[in-house]
Amino acid sequence: MNKILKNITGAIVLLVILIVFYLLTFQLSHERLVVKESKAVISIGDLNSKKVNAYYELYEKTTQTDLEESKKWTKHIKGLDLIYYNDSNAENQKEDKEIIAINLGWRYPAAKFKQGEYFDDLGKNYFSLKEVYQKQLEENYDVDKKIYMTNYKGYYFISDDVMKLSDYMGLLVKKEINKNISSKMKGDTLGEAVIDLEGLAQGMDAVKINVDYEKNELSINSYLYGDLEFSKYLNGIEQKDRKFHNYMGKDKIYITNTDFKGLTTFIRGNINPEINSMLSMVKMFTGKDFEEYMDKVDGEIVYDYVKNQMILPVKETKDFKKLIEIFAKKDGDKYILGNGTTIEIKDNVIYYNGIMSEGSTTPKEDEFINISLNLGLYNPVLKDIYMDMGGKIEKNKINIRAAITDEELLEIYNRMEGEKND
């Protein structure tokens, strides 16, 4: 009995050693996929994880689509990457190339054993999809490009051009990595995309977009990385100093800033010349630059883009009254503009187009902007379906987020389907 137990223990230890050996020496690290010549990478994690399965359920519920057939294939995929790269050879740098890298995890050896059923051998470890499956792709999924494949250290690499595969494999074996992209990839969301901006835009290193699904909410986060000089103009005032955040609600935009003058100066240097000319007219009428007026804005702005109303707290009102009197007619406590809209000034607060009602949401204290976006602005069918958006400054990056609940996603689908059937 002891001998049997000893043999079983020995076999388990040997198996563990083999597994560790496989992980450390055979399976290519995910970072290695991001070759030095990479320009952009779109990465999706384990397609059979709990998070992905939760999203499958949402997708099936939303679209009334049965994904069981697709799941038979995706359940084997431990990771999928779409890599855009440019050959280091200057003669080949006319356009970016792309390949798909598929991680099959522990199923890789079995897949290699069976790949002859699906691929024709072209020699030198390159393969083409058999004609019968190529026709199925075209008939069922409208894919009319030829599919080529090679495999290496736990990954299958797919492209529509065997030379793209050959070029990429030549770069892969060099073991040189684009750290600017790989350092931004975290792999903790449904999917992420990173674009290398070094050398393309001054002060900007990269941009990343990730998609995630948690707590019945689909979220999108965009990050801009680099030495972002202009980010100093996006800092919001302290939560304790905010007096008008309670007006934030549906159809509104809330902005908080410690330096509206600096922000305006930056924007004026990067906007349409015609708009710049219009703003310059302020000085022609008043003797003061538009930036001088913005310097007197007291840390917050609330704007209702549906009712076209605005709350503008200011540090003092004298100069604003002079500016308003140039363009508006005074009528009691109100100023009437040529288009009929009104301006009221009470307790150092300028109310444009009426007194705004309070809202029902509170902006996050670390965000400099919060937007309640009514998707009906872009498609009338989606009226009163909202996406929550916000922006904040983090170390060496700016984060812009957007989120929508699964109930709203279901409502969007139902409305769009209803429009198709009408």
Secondary structure, DSSP 8 states (H G I E B T S, - for coil): -HHHHHHHHHHHHHHHHHHHHIIIIIS--GGGGSBTTEEEEEEE--TTSHHHHHHHHHHHHHHT---HHHHHHHTT-SEEEEEEE--SSGGGTTS-EEEEEEE-GGGHHHHHHHGGGTEEEEETTEEEE-HHHHHHHHHHH---S--EEEEETTEEEEES-HHHHHHHHHHHTTT-B-HHHHTT----SSEEEEEE-TTTSTTEEEEEEEEEEETTEEEEEEEEEE--GGGGGG----GGG-SSGGG--TTEEEEE-S-HHHHHHHHHTTS-HHHHHHHHHHHHHHSS-HHHHHTTB-SEEEEETTTTEEEEEBS--HHHHHHHHHHEEEETTEEEETTS-EEEEETTEEEESS-----S----TT-SEEEEEEGGGT-GGGTT-EEEEEEEEETTEEEEEEEEEHHHHHHHHHHHHHHHH-
